[in-house]
Amino acid sequence: MKCPSCGHLESKVLDSRPSSEGTSIRRRRECLSCQKRFTTFETIENVSIVVVKKNDTREIFDRTKLTSGMIRACEKRPVSIKQIENAVNEIEAYLQSTMRSEVSSTEIGELVMEKLKELDEVAYVRFASVYRQFKDINTFMEELKKLLGDSEE
């Protein structure tokens, strides 16, 4: 690690601890040349996820877009923003853990539906009706029957 005071390339680590958010490691260092102390932060570099849409276009994963879609589905339902944020965090963590650079929008949609089914069944049906683009009342009823079959088990 390059010393910010003298530019020497070697230092020793005096103390290491997780940052307050737990997303990085804070290291207290001392330059081996001038003995000045300085702090560095190490963070995990997340791989950019590219979403492959149904029409084969690609765009960078946008958690804000995901959050707003889930908020829209949960509108006027007893689901807190915190619950939605937690679900989005879990989805994003899962996508990062796959270590794939490209993920289909279909896979993301299925993950969202799983989370919404756990949070609120009405929000799930709202999202599914837009996501699955129900053509008529019969396809909508089929989805409702699946939901009712799952909740009875």
WOHUQUI-V984984 format. One record per residue. N is the residue number from 1. NEAR is the number of other C-alpha atoms within 12 Angstrom. Layout:
n | near
N | NEAR
N | NEAR
//
This chain:
n | near
1 | 24
2 | 22
3 | 24
4 | 21
5 | 18
6 | 19
7 | 16
8 | 18
9 | 17
10 | 19
11 | 27
12 | 25
13 | 21
14 | 19
15 | 17
16 | 17
17 | 19
18 | 17
19 | 17
20 | 10
21 | 10
22 | 13
23 | 15
24 | 17
25 | 19
26 | 22
27 | 23
28 | 24
29 | 26
30 | 27
31 | 25
32 | 22
33 | 18
34 | 20
35 | 20
36 | 22
37 | 24
38 | 25
39 | 25
40 | 26
41 | 22
42 | 18
43 | 15
44 | 11
45 | 10
46 | 17
47 | 18
48 | 21
49 | 27
50 | 24
51 | 28
52 | 22
53 | 19
54 | 16
55 | 11
56 | 14
57 | 14
58 | 18
59 | 20
60 | 21
61 | 28
62 | 20
63 | 27
64 | 16
65 | 18
66 | 29
67 | 28
68 | 19
69 | 28
70 | 44
71 | 31
72 | 22
73 | 33
74 | 30
75 | 20
76 | 14
77 | 21
78 | 17
79 | 27
80 | 17
81 | 21
82 | 15
83 | 22
84 | 33
85 | 26
86 | 21
87 | 29
88 | 33
89 | 22
90 | 22
91 | 31
92 | 29
93 | 19
94 | 19
95 | 29
96 | 22
97 | 17
98 | 16
99 | 17
100 | 17
101 | 20
102 | 25
103 | 32
104 | 25
105 | 27
106 | 20
107 | 21
108 | 33
109 | 30
110 | 20
111 | 30
112 | 43
113 | 36
114 | 26
115 | 32
116 | 36
117 | 30
118 | 21
119 | 28
120 | 29
121 | 27
122 | 27
123 | 31
124 | 36
125 | 35
126 | 30
127 | 34
128 | 34
129 | 25
130 | 19
131 | 27
132 | 20
133 | 15
134 | 19
135 | 13
136 | 12
137 | 12
138 | 12
139 | 17
140 | 22
141 | 17
142 | 19
143 | 28
144 | 23
145 | 15
146 | 19
147 | 24
148 | 16
149 | 11
150 | 14
151 | 13
152 | 8
153 | 7
//
